[in-house]
Amino acid sequence: MSKRRKQKKYSKELKLEAIHAYLNGEGSLREISKKYGIVRCEQLRRWVLWYNGHKEIKGSSCSKGKIYMTRGR
C-alpha cells in the first residue's frame, strides 16, 4: 500500500516573493526554493513561467467541492 503525500499549499504572497527574488537574481531556483520552503524547485520554475507569461498567480486552496471533470476519458 502506498502512502499519499499531502500537497503543500503556498500563499499568493509567498509565490510572488519567491518569483521576484529569483528574477532579481537573489539566487538559483534551488536556493530560492530552500529559502522560502518550497518543496520542489520545479514548482518555482513553473510559477516563474506563469508570471512571465502574464498569467494570474493565485494562492493555493482546496477545490472546496468544485467539480473539474464531469466526464471520464
ZIQUILIN-V354387 format. One line per field, one symbol per residue. ss: DSSP state (H for helix, E for strand, - for the rest). psi: psi as a letter, one per 20 degrees, with the letter a starting at -180 (. if undefined). burial: b if it has 16 or more other ideal C-beta (glycine too) atoms within 10 Angstrom, else e. Layout:
ss->???
psi->???
burial->???
This chain:
ss->-----------HHHHHHHHHHHH-----HHHHHHHH----HHHHHHHHHHHH---------------------
psi->pqppqpppqprgggghggghgghjkirrgggggggjkpgphhggggggggghjkqppqqpqriljqphpiqr.
burial->eeeeeeeeebeeebbeebbebbeeeeeebeebbeebebeebebbeebbeebeeeeeeeeeeeeeeeeeeeeee
